[in-house]
Amino acid sequence: MERRINVATNWASTRIAYLDKAERYEDSYAITQEFREWITCIGENVAMLDDTILIVAK
């Protein structure tokens, strides 16, 4: 699970940087808000991440 969070967080950070460079600030802000908990809390408080992760039944 931690690997998936790292991949998603890295994707979001890269996408935000790309959108900022392209001056697409509304799109950048939307992704920032969507991944806010993961980007700012990664590795700090696992309980906060557990509340934001959706587990889908197989």
TORPA-4810 file (N, C-alpha, C, O; in nm, 3 decimals):
<nodes>
NODE_1_0.083_-0.119_0.000_0.000_0.000_0.000_0.087_0.126_0.000_0.057_0.224_-0.068_M
NODE_2_0.196_0.122_0.077_0.283_0.239_0.084_0.343_0.271_-0.053_0.358_0.388_-0.088_E
NODE_3_0.377_0.168_-0.129_0.431_0.189_-0.264_0.330_0.261_-0.353_0.366_0.352_-0.427_R
NODE_4_0.204_0.221_-0.345_0.100_0.286_-0.426_0.082_0.432_-0.386_0.062_0.518_-0.472_R
NODE_5_0.089_0.459_-0.257_0.077_0.597_-0.211_0.194_0.680_-0.263_0.175_0.793_-0.307_I
NODE_6_0.315_0.622_-0.258_0.433_0.694_-0.310_0.419_0.722_-0.459_0.452_0.832_-0.504_N
NODE_7_0.371_0.625_-0.535_0.354_0.644_-0.679_0.251_0.754_-0.706_0.274_0.843_-0.787_V
NODE_8_0.138_0.748_-0.637_0.033_0.849_-0.656_0.082_0.988_-0.614_0.052_1.087_-0.682_A
NODE_9_0.154_0.995_-0.506_0.206_1.123_-0.458_0.307_1.181_-0.556_0.304_1.300_-0.585_T
NODE_10_0.396_1.097_-0.606_0.495_1.144_-0.704_0.427_1.189_-0.832_0.465_1.291_-0.890_N
NODE_11_0.325_1.113_-0.878_0.252_1.154_-0.998_0.187_1.290_-0.977_0.198_1.378_-1.062_W
NODE_12_0.119_1.307_-0.864_0.050_1.432_-0.835_0.147_1.549_-0.830_0.120_1.655_-0.885_A
NODE_13_0.260_1.531_-0.764_0.359_1.638_-0.754_0.415_1.676_-0.890_0.432_1.794_-0.920_S
NODE_14_0.443_1.576_-0.972_0.494_1.602_-1.107_0.389_1.672_-1.192_0.421_1.766_-1.265_T
NODE_15_0.266_1.626_-1.184_0.157_1.685_-1.262_0.133_1.830_-1.220_0.110_1.916_-1.305_R
NODE_16_0.137_1.857_-1.091_0.119_1.994_-1.041_0.228_2.085_-1.098_0.200_2.196_-1.143_I
NODE_17_0.352_2.039_-1.095_0.463_2.118_-1.148_0.445_2.144_-1.298_0.468_2.256_-1.345_A
NODE_18_0.403_2.042_-1.372_0.381_2.058_-1.517_0.270_2.159_-1.544_0.284_2.246_-1.629_Y
NODE_19_0.159_2.148_-1.470_0.047_2.240_-1.491_0.084_2.382_-1.453_0.042_2.477_-1.520_L
NODE_20_0.161_2.399_-1.346_0.206_2.533_-1.308_0.293_2.593_-1.417_0.281_2.711_-1.449_D
NODE_21_0.381_2.512_-1.474_0.469_2.560_-1.581_0.388_2.602_-1.703_0.423_2.698_-1.772_K
NODE_22_0.280_2.529_-1.730_0.194_2.560_-1.844_0.091_2.669_-1.810_0.005_2.702_-1.891_A
NODE_23_0.102_2.724_-1.689_0.012_2.829_-1.640_-0.133_2.785_-1.639_-0.223_2.864_-1.666_E
NODE_24_-0.156_2.658_-1.606_-0.291_2.605_-1.591_-0.318_2.592_-1.441_-0.324_2.482_-1.386_R
NODE_25_-0.333_2.706_-1.378_-0.337_2.714_-1.232_-0.464_2.652_-1.172_-0.458_2.596_-1.063_Y
NODE_26_-0.576_2.663_-1.240_-0.698_2.602_-1.187_-0.687_2.450_-1.182_-0.728_2.388_-1.084_E
NODE_27_-0.631_2.390_-1.286_-0.610_2.246_-1.289_-0.508_2.204_-1.182_-0.526_2.103_-1.114_D
NODE_28_-0.404_2.282_-1.170_-0.301_2.255_-1.069_-0.360_2.260_-0.929_-0.332_2.174_-0.846_S
NODE_29_-0.442_2.360_-0.904_-0.506_2.374_-0.773_-0.598_2.256_-0.745_-0.603_2.206_-0.633_Y
NODE_30_-0.672_2.211_-0.846_-0.764_2.098_-0.828_-0.688_1.972_-0.786_-0.731_1.902_-0.695_A
NODE_31_-0.576_1.944_-0.851_-0.497_1.826_-0.815_-0.436_1.845_-0.676_-0.430_1.750_-0.597_I
NODE_32_-0.391_1.964_-0.646_-0.336_1.992_-0.514_-0.439_1.964_-0.405_-0.406_1.904_-0.303_T
NODE_33_-0.562_2.006_-0.427_-0.666_1.982_-0.327_-0.702_1.834_-0.317_-0.727_1.784_-0.208_Q
NODE_34_-0.704_1.764_-0.430_-0.738_1.623_-0.431_-0.635_1.539_-0.354_-0.672_1.444_-0.284_E
NODE_35_-0.508_1.574_-0.368_-0.400_1.496_-0.306_-0.340_1.567_-0.185_-0.232_1.529_-0.140_F
NODE_36_-0.406_1.667_-0.133_-0.354_1.750_-0.024_-0.305_1.668_0.095_-0.194_1.690_0.144_R
NODE_37_-0.386_1.574_0.142_-0.348_1.497_0.260_-0.225_1.411_0.233_-0.139_1.396_0.319_E
NODE_38_-0.218_1.355_0.115_-0.106_1.266_0.082_0.023_1.345_0.063_0.129_1.302_0.108_W
NODE_39_0.014_1.458_-0.004_0.133_1.538_-0.033_0.192_1.598_0.094_0.314_1.599_0.111_I
NODE_40_0.107_1.647_0.183_0.158_1.716_0.302_0.184_1.625_0.420_0.259_1.662_0.511_T
NODE_41_0.124_1.505_0.423_0.133_1.420_0.542_0.211_1.291_0.520_0.221_1.210_0.612_C
NODE_42_0.265_1.270_0.404_0.331_1.143_0.375_0.443_1.117_0.475_0.535_1.197_0.490_I
NODE_43_0.434_1.006_0.542_0.535_0.966_0.638_0.524_1.030_0.775_0.600_0.994_0.865_G
NODE_44_0.432_1.123_0.793_0.420_1.190_0.921_0.316_1.127_1.012_0.344_1.094_1.127_E
NODE_45_0.196_1.110_0.959_0.087_1.059_1.041_0.009_0.957_0.959_-0.077_0.994_0.879_N
NODE_46_0.040_0.831_0.978_-0.022_0.724_0.901_-0.172_0.718_0.923_-0.247_0.682_0.832_V
NODE_47_-0.217_0.752_1.040_-0.361_0.749_1.070_-0.438_0.843_0.978_-0.549_0.810_0.937_A
NODE_48_-0.381_0.958_0.946_-0.448_1.051_0.856_-0.459_0.991_0.716_-0.560_1.011_0.649_M
NODE_49_-0.358_0.919_0.672_-0.363_0.856_0.541_-0.467_0.744_0.538_-0.538_0.728_0.439_L
NODE_50_-0.476_0.668_0.645_-0.572_0.558_0.652_-0.715_0.610_0.632_-0.797_0.540_0.574_D
NODE_51_-0.744_0.728_0.679_-0.878_0.786_0.665_-0.909_0.826_0.522_-1.026_0.839_0.486_D
NODE_52_-0.806_0.848_0.439_-0.830_0.897_0.304_-0.814_0.789_0.196_-0.834_0.817_0.078_T
NODE_53_-0.778_0.668_0.236_-0.756_0.561_0.139_-0.883_0.477_0.127_-0.939_0.431_0.226_I
NODE_54_-0.926_0.458_0.003_-1.043_0.377_-0.024_-0.998_0.237_-0.063_-0.924_0.220_-0.160_L
NODE_55_-1.043_0.138_0.011_-1.010_-0.002_-0.017_-1.130_-0.062_-0.092_-1.242_-0.062_-0.041_I
NODE_56_-1.104_-0.111_-0.211_-1.210_-0.171_-0.293_-1.202_-0.322_-0.281_-1.095_-0.381_-0.292_V
NODE_57_-1.315_-0.384_-0.258_-1.320_-0.530_-0.247_-1.286_-0.594_-0.381_-1.323_-0.542_-0.487_A
NODE_58_-1.217_-0.707_-0.376_-1.179_-0.776_-0.500_-1.285_-0.871_-0.543_-1.270_-0.938_-0.645_K
</nodes>
